[in-house]
Amino acid sequence: MEDMVHVRYMVSDVSKALAFYTGHLGFTVESDYAPAFGSVQRGKLRLLLAGPQSSAGRPMPDGAVPGPGGWNRIHLIVPDLAAEVARLKGEGCAFRNDMITGPGGSQVLLLDPSGNVIELFQPAAQR
């Protein structure tokens, strides 16, 4: 597992998160300890999904409570961004923005059921 990339997302509902990542984005379930914790895998990415009941959800010494959302995100490369956006919208998925294009390619920000961000990215054609 040392060659894997591990990312932890705080989620409001582990079961909904597991269903979202496996049903919409091609991840496979690695572990399911809902409602506290679950993990999914896609290629060399292991996504840890920590619910409010998990040890990662415990308050910090200053009283701050970890929660979902924010701007940090995983970045998934797709071959046809427009088709992927159409598919996900058809499946009822929510987006934070519309597709934008820059010199490196096109991207859009997809939201999981807890409001965590997933960037879908299509690289620009190589010159």
Stockholm file with secondary structure:
# STOCKHOLM 1.0

chainA/1-127         MEDMVHVRYMVSDVSKALAFYTGHLGFTVESDYAPAFGSVQRGKLRLLLAGPQSSAGRPMPDGAVPGPGGWNRIHLIVPDLAAEVARLKGEGCAFRNDMITGPGGSQVLLLDPSGNVIELFQPAAQR
#=GR chainA/1-127 SS CTTSEEEEEECSCHHHHHHHHHHHHCCEEEEEETTTEEEEEETTEEEEEECTTSGGGSCCTTSCCCCSCSSCEEEEECSCHHHHHHHHHHTTCEESSCCEEETTEEEEEEECTTSCEEEEEEECCCC
#=GC SS_cons         CTTSEEEEEECSCHHHHHHHHHHHHCCEEEEEETTTEEEEEETTEEEEEECTTSGGGSCCTTSCCCCSCSSCEEEEECSCHHHHHHHHHHTTCEESSCCEEETTEEEEEEECTTSCEEEEEEECCCC
//
